[in-house]
Amino acid sequence: MKKIIFISMLSAFTSILMANGASIYASKCASCHGAHGEKSALEKSKVIAGEDEGTLIKKIQGYKCGILNQYGMGGAMKNMVKGLDDSSIKEIANYISKLKQ
């Protein structure tokens, strides 16, 4: 019984994280990367849907710190992610990693 409760709680927690990741994605990313991460942002970047979560975290942190400038989009990306804390970065990276191309 305890195992069932634990699994249910874990599932609910994961759903909450995904919902928050989806919300952040919709407000910060979808306008350039597409609703499902399927677009090349401003026809410059790669499609991000399904990218590895760890890689996404590193990239977002790099943009936030101003040390990453892939595709010449460092300034724009820094502005988009500047308000994200580590938890939000993890949530959005997790969400994007689950998107299908």
C-alpha positions in Angstrom: 0.0 0.0 0.0 2.8 2.4 0.9 4.4 1.7 -2.5 1.2 2.6 -4.3 0.9 5.8 -2.4 4.5 6.7 -3.1 4.2 6.0 -6.8 1.0 8.1 -6.9 2.7 11.0 -5.2 5.7 10.7 -7.5 3.5 10.7 -10.5 1.6 13.8 -9.3 4.8 15.6 -8.6 6.1 14.8 -12.0 2.9 16.1 -13.6 3.2 19.4 -11.7 6.8 19.8 -12.9 5.8 19.1 -16.4 2.9 21.5 -16.2 5.3 24.2 -14.9 7.8 23.4 -17.5 5.1 23.6 -20.2 4.0 27.0 -18.8 7.5 28.4 -18.8 8.1 27.1 -22.3 4.8 28.6 -23.6 5.7 32.0 -22.2 9.4 32.1 -23.0 10.2 29.8 -25.9 7.3 28.9 -28.1 7.2 32.2 -30.0 10.5 31.3 -31.6 10.9 27.6 -31.2 7.3 26.6 -32.0 4.6 25.2 -29.7 6.3 21.8 -29.7 10.0 22.8 -30.1 9.7 21.8 -33.7 10.9 25.1 -35.4 14.4 26.5 -36.1 14.3 29.7 -34.1 14.4 32.6 -36.5 15.7 30.1 -39.0 19.0 30.1 -37.2 19.0 27.4 -34.6 18.5 23.6 -34.5 15.2 22.2 -33.6 15.2 21.7 -29.8 12.4 19.1 -29.3 13.8 16.0 -27.7 17.2 17.4 -27.0 19.0 15.9 -24.0 17.9 17.4 -20.7 21.5 17.8 -19.3 22.6 19.5 -22.5 19.6 21.9 -22.4 20.4 22.8 -18.8 24.0 23.7 -19.7 22.9 25.7 -22.7 20.2 27.7 -20.8 22.7 28.4 -18.0 25.3 29.4 -20.6 22.9 31.9 -22.2 21.8 33.2 -18.8 25.4 33.9 -17.7 26.2 35.4 -21.1 28.9 32.9 -22.0 27.0 31.1 -24.8 26.3 32.8 -28.2 25.2 29.9 -30.4 23.9 31.0 -33.9 24.5 34.6 -32.9 21.5 34.5 -30.5 23.4 34.9 -27.2 22.0 38.4 -26.4 18.4 37.5 -27.3 18.5 34.2 -25.4 20.1 35.9 -22.4 17.2 38.3 -22.3 14.7 35.4 -22.5 16.2 33.3 -19.7 17.5 35.9 -17.3 14.7 35.5 -14.8 14.8 31.7 -14.6 16.1 30.2 -11.4 17.8 26.8 -11.4 14.6 24.9 -10.6 12.8 26.6 -13.5 15.7 25.8 -15.8 15.5 22.1 -14.9 11.8 22.1 -15.4 11.9 23.6 -18.8 14.8 21.4 -19.9 12.9 18.4 -18.7 9.8 19.5 -20.6 11.7 20.2 -23.9 13.5 16.9 -23.6 10.2 15.1 -23.7 8.9 16.9 -26.8 8.8 14.8 -30.0 10.0 16.1 -33.3 
